[in-house]
Amino acid sequence: MNIALEILFVMLVAADTWLTYRIIDSGKGVEIGPIAKYYIDNKPVAIIVTVLATGVLIGYLEFVGMVWFLIPAILRMAWVVRKNWRILHGR
């Protein structure tokens, strides 16, 4: 069960990252904050930070035995991915 939650969370984070870049490349969205703009403009750094943050979160939740806490994070990421999909496809 834990590994399924972790895989689902990682897949949603990857989908969010991919859709975010597709939205920005399509011209339908921009990052306006200076830190977010730097983060998005520098793809290698963004990918490394995203992978590290996701790994640290999952590792911490495994360490403290609260992997079930990924469920609300999964629901939030699913909402974000759905929102990004709708923005990208104009719905």
Order of alpha helices (4+ residues) and beta strands (2+ residues): alpha-alpha-alpha-alpha
